[in-house]
Amino acid sequence: MKAGRELDIVVAEKVMGWVVDGDIIENADFDEQGRCTFPSGDYLMNKETREPLPNYSTNIADAWEVVEQLNDTESYLDIKIQSCIDGWFVDYCNERTVAETAPHAICLAALKAVGWEGEGK
């Protein structure tokens, strides 16, 4: 799965525990700030904190929240953020995830760590 708001939504739901309504997401668009907007003018936010959806797959600070979430649960990511020919990789549980950027690699590795088997890069 490519880096971007669609991946951010999957990470929010599968890793971070947000509740996402699929019917609403199909009708959503994204504004200039990267917020997931709806026809009503509202945007997707964490119901607990009332904060807008972070840019998990494109911003390293937001991606690090994903790492912290996994480290607080039973999952564990052995983060070795290292550049390679194909971009960046993250090693965890004897598996390696490679992506163009470190935040993207972290998100893909986190989804694998929680057992999500959606589409690949």
C-alpha positions in Angstrom: 0.0 0.0 0.0 1.4 3.4 -0.9 2.1 6.1 1.7 -0.7 8.6 2.0 -4.0 9.2 3.7 -5.6 5.9 2.8 -2.7 4.1 4.6 -3.0 6.5 7.5 -6.6 5.5 7.9 -5.8 1.8 7.9 -3.0 2.4 10.5 -5.4 4.5 12.6 -8.0 1.7 12.6 -5.8 -1.4 12.8 -2.9 -0.3 14.9 -4.0 2.8 16.9 -7.5 1.6 17.7 -9.6 4.3 16.0 -13.1 3.4 14.9 -13.5 4.1 11.2 -16.8 4.0 9.3 -16.1 2.5 5.9 -19.3 4.0 4.4 -18.2 7.5 5.4 -14.6 7.0 4.2 -15.8 6.2 0.7 -17.4 9.7 0.5 -14.4 11.5 2.0 -11.9 13.8 0.5 -8.8 15.4 1.9 -8.3 19.2 2.5 -5.1 21.2 2.2 -4.0 20.3 5.7 -4.4 16.6 4.9 -7.5 16.2 7.0 -10.0 13.6 5.9 -13.0 15.8 5.1 -16.7 14.8 4.5 -19.6 16.4 2.7 -20.7 17.8 6.0 -17.4 19.7 6.3 -16.3 17.6 9.3 -13.0 15.7 9.3 -11.9 12.4 10.7 -10.6 12.6 14.2 -9.8 10.4 17.1 -13.0 10.2 19.1 -11.1 10.1 22.4 -8.7 13.1 21.8 -10.7 15.0 19.2 -7.5 15.5 17.2 -7.3 15.2 13.4 -5.9 12.1 11.8 -2.1 12.1 11.9 0.1 11.7 8.9 1.5 8.3 10.1 2.9 7.2 6.7 4.5 10.5 5.7 5.7 12.2 8.9 8.3 10.6 11.1 7.0 12.2 14.4 3.5 10.7 13.7 5.0 7.4 12.6 6.9 7.2 15.9 3.5 7.3 17.7 2.8 4.0 15.9 6.0 2.5 17.2 5.1 3.6 20.8 1.6 2.2 20.5 3.0 -1.2 19.4 5.6 -1.2 22.2 2.8 -0.5 24.7 1.0 -3.7 23.5 2.1 -7.3 23.1 3.6 -6.5 19.7 7.2 -5.3 19.4 9.0 -3.6 16.6 12.7 -3.8 16.6 13.2 -0.5 14.8 16.4 -0.4 12.7 15.7 2.6 10.6 18.4 2.3 8.0 18.6 3.4 4.4 19.1 0.8 1.7 19.1 0.6 -2.0 15.3 0.4 -2.1 14.7 3.2 0.5 14.4 2.4 4.2 13.8 -0.8 6.1 12.3 -1.9 9.4 13.2 -5.3 11.0 10.8 -7.0 13.4 10.3 -10.6 14.4 12.7 -12.0 11.8 10.9 -10.1 9.0 11.9 -7.0 7.1 9.7 -4.3 5.6 11.1 -2.0 2.9 9.6 1.3 1.7 10.7 4.6 0.1 10.6 6.4 3.4 11.1 5.6 7.1 7.5 6.5 8.1 6.1 4.4 5.3 8.2 1.4 6.3 7.2 1.8 10.0 3.5 1.8 9.0 3.8 -1.3 6.8 5.7 -3.1 9.5 3.2 -2.1 12.1 0.3 -3.5 10.0 2.2 -6.8 9.6 2.9 -6.9 13.4 -0.9 -6.7 14.2 -1.7 -9.3 11.6 -3.3 -7.1 8.9 -3.0 -8.8 5.5 -4.2 -6.1 3.2 -2.6 -5.1 -0.1 1.2 -4.8 -0.3 3.4 -1.8 -1.1 
